[in-house]
Amino acid sequence: KIAAVDDGGTIEIWGDGSAMRTYTYIDDMVDGIYTLMQSDLEGAVNIGSAQRVSVNELVATVAEVAGKIVNIKNIEGPVGVQARNHSNDRIYSLGWECKHDLKSGIAKTYPWIEGLVAQAKAAKAAGADRFCMGAAWRNPKDRDMPAIVEIVKGVRAMGLETCMTLGMLTPKQADMLKDAGL
């Protein structure tokens, strides 16, 4: 959302923004999985950052990385649990730890997202009326649907039809995408 909004613009977030989450940069996650695969640990192991961040803090961090001032409009919507408590002690016992905090991970990820938004805007300016995202997703989970719906809405808000390949949707998921404009 921040990549698509103008400096000084407003984005909507669900709830009051106080819900706490942890975010792990993909390279750290892959390193954690590799570390776990090389170990003798058995059973469930959490891999992730210990840095807890509110949704409001996430928005502020992304806006800072983007160099934008962003206003927040809180709206009703699915927020999920207020916070999740999990222990990373087992993966930490192997010497693994995140190498990226939230800001450094966002700094590496944001340019890619900003580039996608720029491509969609350039396509629109060049006369395109459709923006197709080259990802195929089979059997998406219900927990992933709000993010997918937001992507569709974001592209639609630019005045573009959107397309993506999603397979094995439930009727509820298909209705959510239809309502979003897919």
N, C-alpha and C positions, 0 to 999 in steps of 0.2 A: 504494500500500500504506500509506503513512504517513497519508493522509487517513482511511483506514478503521480504523486501529489506535488504541486508547486510549492516552493519555499513559502512558508506562512500559511499553507493550506491546512485543511482539517481532515483527519481520518477517523473512522469509527472503530471502536473496540468494544467487544462484548464484556458486559459487567463493569465493575468500577476500577478494574486494572490492578487490583490488589492480589489476585491469584498468583501463587508462587510456582515457579518451574525451574528446572535445570536444563541447560543447553550444552551439548557437547559437539565440538567441531568434528567433522567427518574424519579427518586424518587421525585425530585422537581416538575416535571410536574404532577405526580399522586397526590402529596400533594396539588398542585394548583387546580386540578380538584375537589378533595374532598372538599377543602375550598369553592370553588364556589358552589358546590352542597348543602352545608350547609347554604348558604347565601340567601338573598332575591333579589339579583341582577337579572335583566332581560336584555335581549338583548346581543349583541356581547361583549365578554370580551377576551382580549388577555392575555395569560399566558406565561410568558417567562422571560428570563434573560435580564437585561439591559446592560450586557457586550457585546459590539460590537467588533468583531474580524475579521480581514482580513483572507483570505484563507492562505496567507503566515504565519500569526501569528498562525493559526491553525496547519499548518505543523510543525512550530518550536516548538509548545507546545507538540504535539504528539511525535516528535523526542526527546525532552528533557525527557519526561516521559519514553520513550523506551530506553533511554541511548544511542542513536545513533546520528551520524552525517549523515545528509541526504542532498543530493544535489537536486535542483529542476530544471527540464526542463519544461519551459512553452511551451504549445502547443495550437493550435486552438481547440476549442470545446465549447460546450454550457456552458455559464457562468451565464446566467440569468441576472436579474437586478443587477446594481452595488451595491445597498444597499436598504434595506427595512426600512421604518420608521413606527413604530407602538408604541402605548402608552399602557403601562401596568398599568396606573393609577387606573383603576377600580379594578383590582385584588389586587393591593397594598393597596387600601382603606379598604380592608378586613383584613389587617395585614399580608398578605402572602408576602413572598419574597424567592428568591432562596437561598438555603443553600450551594450550590456548585458553585464555579467559574469554568471556563473552565478547568483549570489544575487539580483540584480535581476530577471533573467528568471524565476526560480522564484517570486519575490515577486509577479510579475504573473500567472503561470500557476496557482499553487497555489489561489487562491480559487475558480477555475473548477472545478478537480478536486474540491476540498472540497465545492463546491456539488452536484456530481453524486453524490458519496457521500451527502451529506445528503438529496438527493432519493430515492435508493434506500432509505435507512433510513426516511424518512418514509412512503414507499410501503408498506414492510413493516409499519410501525407502524399504518398505516391499513387493514391487512388485505389488501394486494396480495400476490399470490404470483408475480408476473412483473414484471420490469423490462426494458423495451425501450429500446435505445439507438438514437437516430434518425440513424444514419449508414449510408450504403450504400457498400460497398467492393467494387469489381470487381477480380478477379484479384490478390489480395494476394500479396506476395512472401514467400518462405520466411523471410527475415530478419525480417519483421514478425510472424510467427506467435507467437513467444513472448510478445510484448506483448499480442496479442489474447487468447491463452490465459489470461494473468494477469488480464485484465479479466473474462473469463468466470468464472474461479475466484473472483475477488473478490466478484462479485455472488452467485455460488452460496454462498459462505461466509456471506453474510447470510441465507441460507435462501430466496433468490428464484430462480425460473427466469429465465433471461436469453434475450433474443432480439436478433438483429442481422441486417442484410442483408449477406450476403457472396456474391459471385458468382464463378463460374469457379474454384472451389477444385479443387486436385488431390486425389486420393484420400488421400494422406498428410496434407494439411491438414485434410480432413474428419475423419479419424480423430483428429487432435490435438484438434479442437474437441469431438468426441464424448467423448473421454476426459476433457476439462475439464468436461463437463457441459452442453454446448450441445445 
